[in-house]
Amino acid sequence: KPCRCCRPIIMVFSVGATAANNNNMNMNYNNNKINDSSSSSSIRTLQSMHLDFVHDVAFDFYGRRLATCSSDRSVRVWDLNESGDWVSSGDAWQAHRGAIHKLAWAHPEFGSILATCGADHDAKVWEEQQQQAASRWVTRATLSDARKAVTCIEFAPRHLGLKLATGSADGVVRIYEAFDVMNLSQWPMNGGTMGETEMDSGLTCLSWCTGRFEPPTIVVGGGTKLVVYRFSDSFRQWQPIASLPTAGGILDVSWAPNVGRTFHWIASAAGKELRIHKINRKDAATVESSKILDTNGTDVWRCQWNVTGSVLASSGDGGVVQLFKCDFRHNWRCVSQVHGAVPGL
């Protein structure tokens, strides 16, 4: 069965301030074009200059840089200049020995840092070095603990320090931490691993809880399982605290930023099924509800919240990004759509 990432067209949609405040945007894929919509009424097309399928696109914290990774084993970084055009920042570099599945930016407080993972079983940490003519990305650490391909990767929220979560096809999540941010070559595993007994297949996605007043918490998805883990200070390890309902075939998961709510929202994408799970903030083991959203019959591959956690964006095989919002009756409705059809593509 072909990978859902390997699609003929890549589209990066930016609606208002949503794109500038989300690290990873919803997208479809192509091996040679990136379509960027800086407003709801305009789309710009960029030549990606990759030689194979593009698997992931990630914006930095400020939304003025983006990184792309591909099956051609390379990573390329783009900058938004003053005229509003995306320009390639230096040359692409070969980051892995196989296809690169995902990448992620660290918070700028820790510097200009990228993390990548791929089919060669490795996750790598890169740091940008400024030179006279151009910048250069240097490998700071190679994390080779996975027994199979590393499929997802994400940095923890800033208040938790410089931590990195990786999920792999062997069904294991590993949490690494750079205790000395001035020495990025050392990334010991913090709290061991999770998922060995709870997950029934390889992992496809993970997402951190961004709450500042709660213990470190993460949701992990793969196969027919969607599990919430929390770090226990008493046992000094990660423990499963909740299992969220799903029809299986989990492709993506996103934990909504919490701005004053007494509960958490977690969105999950699984083909025909786009769900929003509501869990109690004081007791994350309590799943209050799980609602299936109407996606007009299209398969959903990716989902992502805006910076306030009030609008959910989803994308899939329809070439359309749908924006969902909850009304005063607590019903989720599609309030806007961004179409990616570009004449001539």
For each residue, the residues with C-beta under 8 A, 3 or more apart:
1:
2: 6
3: 6
4: 7 251 301
5: 29 53 55 56 101 301
6: 2 3 29 53 55 71
7: 4 10 28 29 30 53 317
8: 29 30
9: 28 29 30 33 35 319 340 345
10: 7 27 28 29 30 33 34 35 48 54 57
11: 27 28 34 35 37 43 315 319 321 340
12: 19 25 27 34 35 36 37 57 66
13: 19 25 26 27 36 37 313 315 321 338 340
14: 18 19 20 25 36 37 38 39 63
15: 18 19 37 39 40 313 321 323 336 338
16: 19 39 40
17: 20 21 306 307
18: 14 15 21 22 306 307 311 313
19: 12 13 14 15 16 22 25 38 59 63
20: 14 17 59 62 63 64
21: 17 18 63 306 307
22: 18 19 25 59 63 304 305 306 307
23: 58 59 60 61 104 105
24: 56 57 58 59 104 302 304
25: 12 13 14 19 22 57 59 304 313
26: 13 302 303 304 313 314 315 321
27: 10 11 12 13 56 57 302 315
28: 7 9 10 11 301 315 316 317 319 340
29: 5 6 7 8 9 10 53 54 55
30: 7 8 9 10 33 34 48 53 54
31: 48 50 51 52 53 54 70 71
32: 47 48 49 50
33: 9 10 30 45 46 47 48 345
34: 10 11 12 30 45 46 47 48 54 57 68 86
35: 9 10 11 12 43 44 45 46 340 342 345
36: 12 13 14 43 44 45 46 86
37: 11 12 13 14 15 40 42 43 44 338 340
38: 14 19 42 44 84
39: 14 15 16 42
40: 15 16 37 336 338
41:
42: 37 38 39
43: 11 35 36 37 340 342
44: 35 36 37 38 85 86
45: 33 34 35 36 342 345
46: 33 34 35 36 78 86
47: 32 33 34
48: 10 30 31 32 33 34 54 68 70 76
49: 32 76 88 92
50: 31 32 53 54 68 70 72 74 76 92
51: 31 70 72 74
52: 31 70 71 72 99
53: 5 6 7 29 30 31 50 70 71 99
54: 10 29 30 31 34 48 50 57 68 69 70
55: 5 6 29 69 70 71 99 100 101 102
56: 5 24 27 68 69 100 101 102 103
57: 10 12 24 25 27 34 54 66 67 68
58: 23 24 66 67 103 104 105
59: 19 20 22 23 24 25 63 65 66 105
60: 23 63 64 65 66 67 105 108
61: 23 105 107 108
62: 20 65 108
63: 14 19 20 21 22 59 60 80
64: 20 60 79 80
65: 59 60 62 77 78 79 80 89 105
66: 12 57 58 59 60 77 78 86
67: 57 58 60 75 76 77 78 103 105 114
68: 34 48 50 54 56 57 75 76 78
69: 54 55 56 74 75 95 100 101 102 103 116 118
70: 31 48 50 51 52 53 54 55 73 74 75 76 99 100
71: 6 31 52 53 55 99 100
72: 50 51 52
73: 70 94 95 96 97 98 99 100 118
74: 50 51 69 70 92 93 94 95 100
75: 67 68 69 70 92 93 95 100 103 114 116 126 137
76: 48 49 50 67 68 70 88 92
77: 65 66 67 88 89 90 114 137
78: 46 65 66 67 68 86 87 88 89
79: 64 65 86 87 89
80: 63 64 65 84 85 86
81: 84 85 86 87
82:
83:
84: 38 80 81
85: 44 80 81
86: 34 36 44 46 66 78 79 80 81
87: 78 79 81
88: 49 76 77 78 91 92
89: 65 77 78 79 134 135
90: 77 134 135 136
91: 88
92: 49 50 74 75 76 88
93: 74 75 137
94: 73 74
95: 69 73 74 75 100 116 118 124 126
96: 73 99 100 116 118 119 120 122 124
97: 73 118 120 122
98: 73 118 119 120 149
99: 52 53 55 70 71 73 96 118 119
100: 55 56 69 70 71 73 74 75 95 96 103 116 117 118 119
101: 5 55 56 69 117 118 119 149 150 151 152
102: 55 56 69 116 117 151 152 153
103: 56 58 67 69 75 100 114 115 116 117 153
104: 23 24 58 114 115 153 154 155 164
105: 23 58 59 60 61 65 67 113 114 155
106: 110 111 113 114 115 155 162
107: 61 110 155 157 158
108: 60 61 62 111 112
109: 158
110: 106 107 113 162 181
111: 106 108 127 128 181
112: 108 127 128 135
113: 105 106 110 125 126 127 128 140 184
114: 67 75 77 103 104 105 106 125 126 127 128 137
115: 103 104 106 123 124 125 126 153 155 164
116: 69 75 95 96 100 102 103 123 124 126 153
117: 100 101 102 103 122 123 124 150 151 152 153 166 168
118: 69 73 95 96 97 98 99 100 101 122 149 150
119: 96 98 99 100 101 149
120: 96 97 98 149
121: 144 146 147 148 149 150 168
122: 96 97 117 118 142 143 144 146 150
123: 115 116 117 142 143 146 150 153 164 166
124: 95 96 115 116 117 139 141 142 143
125: 113 114 115 139 140 141 142 143 164 178 184 187
126: 75 95 113 114 115 116 137 138 139 140
127: 111 112 113 114 137 138 140 184
128: 111 112 113 114 135 136 137 138
129: 135 136 137 138
130: 135
131: 134 135 136
132:
133:
134: 89 90 131
135: 89 90 112 128 129 130 131
136: 90 128 129 131
137: 75 77 93 114 126 127 128 129
138: 126 127 128 129
139: 124 125 126 142
140: 113 125 126 127 184 185
141: 124 125 178 184 185 186 187
142: 122 123 124 125 139
143: 122 123 124 125 146 164 166 174 176 187
144: 121 122
145: 174 189
146: 121 122 123 143 149 150 166 168 169 170 172 174
147: 121 168 170 172
148: 121 168 169 170 202
149: 98 101 118 119 120 121 146 168 169
150: 101 117 118 121 122 123 146 153 166 167 168 169
151: 101 102 117 167 168 169 202 203 204
152: 101 102 117 166 167 203 204 205 206
153: 102 103 104 115 116 117 123 150 164 165 166 167
154: 104 164 165 206 207 208
155: 104 105 106 107 115 162 163 164 165
156: 160 161 162 163 164 165 208 216
157: 107 160 208 209 210 212
158: 107 109
159: 212
160: 156 157 163 208 216
161: 156 177 178 179
162: 106 110 155 156 177 178 181
163: 155 156 160 175 176 177 178 190 216
164: 104 115 123 125 143 153 154 155 156 175 176 177 178 187
165: 153 154 155 156 173 174 175 176 206 208 218
166: 117 123 143 146 150 152 153 173 174 176
167: 150 151 152 153 172 173 195 203 204 205 206 220 222
168: 117 121 146 147 148 149 150 151 171 172 174 202 203
169: 146 148 149 150 151 202 203
170: 146 147 148 202
171: 168 195 196 199 200 201 202 203 222
172: 146 147 167 168 193 194 195 196 199 203
173: 165 166 167 193 194 195 203 206 218 220 229 238
174: 143 145 146 165 166 168 189 193
175: 163 164 165 189 190 191 192 193 194 238
176: 143 163 164 165 166 187 188 189 190
177: 161 162 163 164 187 188 189 190
178: 125 141 161 162 163 164 181 183 184 186 187
179: 161 186 188
180: 183 186
181: 110 111 162 178 184
182:
183: 178 180 186
184: 113 125 127 140 141 178 181 187
185: 140 141
186: 141 178 179 180 183
187: 125 141 143 164 176 177 178 184
188: 176 177 179
189: 145 174 175 176 177 192 193
190: 163 175 176 177
191: 175 231 236 237 238
192: 175 189 237 238
193: 172 173 174 175 189 196 238
194: 172 173 175 198 220 229 238 239 240
195: 167 171 172 173 198 199 203 220 222 227
196: 171 172 193 199
197:
198: 194 195 225 227 240 243
199: 171 172 195 196 202 203 220 222 223 225 227
200: 171 222 223 224 225
201: 171 222 223 224 225
202: 148 151 168 169 170 171 199 222 223
203: 151 152 167 168 169 171 172 173 195 199 206 220 221 222
204: 151 152 167 221 222 223 250 251 252
205: 152 167 220 221 222 250 251 252 253
206: 152 154 165 167 173 203 218 219 220 221 253
207: 154 218 219 253 254 255 266
208: 154 156 157 160 165 216 217 218 255
209: 157 214 216 217 218 219 255 258 264
210: 157 255 257 258
211: 214 217 258 264 281
212: 157 159
213:
214: 209 211 217 281 284
215: 230 231 232 233
216: 156 160 163 208 209 230 231
217: 208 209 211 214 228 229 230 231 241 284
218: 165 173 206 207 208 209 228 229 238 255
219: 206 207 209 226 227 228 229 244 253 255 266
220: 167 173 194 195 199 203 205 206 225 226 227 228 229 253
221: 203 204 205 206 225 226 227 246 250 251 252 253 268
222: 167 171 195 199 200 201 202 203 204 205 225 250
223: 199 200 201 202 204 248 249 250
224: 200 201 246 247 248 249 250
225: 198 199 200 201 220 221 222 243 246 250
226: 219 220 221 243 244 245 246 250 253 268 277
227: 195 198 199 219 220 221 240 242 243 244
228: 217 218 219 220 240 241 242 243 244 266 279 284 285
229: 173 194 217 218 219 220 238 239 240 241
230: 215 216 217 238 239 241 284
231: 191 215 216 217 237 238 239
232: 215 235 236 237 238 239
233: 215 236
234:
235: 232 239
236: 191 232 233
237: 191 192 231 232
238: 173 175 191 192 193 194 218 229 230 231 232
239: 194 229 230 231 232 235
240: 194 198 227 228 229 243
241: 217 228 229 230 284 285
242: 227 228 279 284 285 286 287
243: 198 225 226 227 228 240
244: 219 226 227 228 266 268 275 277 279 287 290
245: 226 275 277 287 290
246: 221 224 225 226 250 268 270 273 275
247: 224 270 271 272 273
248: 223 224 270
249: 223 224 270 271
250: 204 205 221 222 223 224 225 226 246 253 268 269 270
251: 4 204 205 221 269 270 271 300 301 302
252: 204 205 221 268 269 300 301 302 303
253: 205 206 207 219 220 221 226 250 266 267 268 269 303
254: 207 266 267 268 303 304 305 312
255: 207 208 209 210 218 219 264 265 266 305
256: 264 265 266 267 305 309 312
257: 210 305 307 308 309
258: 209 210 211 261 264 281 309
259: 308 309 310
260:
261: 258 264 265 281 309
262: 280 281 282
263: 278 279 280 281 288
264: 209 211 255 256 258 261 278 279 280 281 284
265: 255 256 261 276 277 278 305 309
266: 207 219 228 244 253 254 255 256 276 277 279
267: 253 254 256 274 275 276 277 303 305 312 314
268: 221 226 244 246 250 252 253 254 273 274 275 277 303
269: 250 251 252 253 273 274 300 301 302 303 314 316
270: 246 247 248 249 250 251 273 274 275 300
271: 247 249 251 299 300
272: 247 295 297 299 300
273: 246 247 268 269 270 292 300
274: 267 268 269 270 292 293 295 300 303 314
275: 244 245 246 267 268 270 290 291 292 293
276: 265 266 267 290 291 293 312 324 332
277: 226 244 245 265 266 267 268 287 289 290
278: 263 264 265 287 288 289 290 291
279: 228 242 244 263 264 266 284 285 286 287 288
280: 262 263 264 283 284 285 286 288
281: 211 214 258 261 262 263 264 284
282: 262
283: 280 286
284: 214 217 228 230 241 242 264 279 280 281
285: 228 241 242 279 280
286: 242 279 280 283
287: 242 244 245 277 278 279 290
288: 263 278 279 280
289: 277 278
290: 244 245 275 276 277 278 287
291: 275 276 278 332
292: 273 274 275
293: 274 275 276 312 314 324 332 334
294: 334
295: 272 274 298 300 314 316 322
296: 318 322 334
297: 272
298: 295 316 317 318 320
299: 271 272 316 317 318
300: 251 252 269 270 271 272 273 274 295 303 314 315 316
301: 4 5 28 251 252 269 315 316 317
302: 24 26 27 251 252 269 314 315 316
303: 26 252 253 254 267 268 269 274 300 312 313 314 315
304: 22 24 25 26 254 312 313 314
305: 22 254 255 256 257 265 267 309 310 311 312 313
306: 17 18 21 22 309 310 311 312 313
307: 17 18 21 22 257
308: 257 259 311
309: 256 257 258 259 261 265 305 306
310: 259 305 306 325 326
311: 18 305 306 308 323 324 325 335
312: 254 256 267 276 293 303 304 305 306 323 324 325 332
313: 13 15 18 25 26 303 304 305 306 321 322 323 324
314: 26 267 269 274 293 295 300 302 303 304 321 322 324
315: 11 13 26 27 28 300 301 302 303 320 321 322
316: 28 269 295 298 299 300 301 302
317: 7 28 298 299 301
318: 296 298 299
319: 9 11 28 339 340 341
320: 298 315 337 338 339 340
321: 11 13 15 26 313 314 315 337 338 340
322: 295 296 313 314 315 334 336 337
323: 15 311 312 313 334 335 336 337 338
324: 276 293 311 312 313 314 332 333 334 335
325: 310 311 312 332 333 335
326: 310 330 331 332 333
327: 330 331 332 333
328:
329:
330: 326 327
331: 326 327
332: 276 291 293 312 324 325 326 327
333: 324 325 326 327
334: 293 294 296 322 323 324 337
335: 311 323 324 325
336: 15 40 322 323
337: 320 321 322 323 334
338: 13 15 37 40 320 321 323
339: 319 320
340: 9 11 13 28 35 37 43 319 320 321
341: 319 345
342: 35 43 45 345
343:
344:
345: 9 33 35 45 341 342
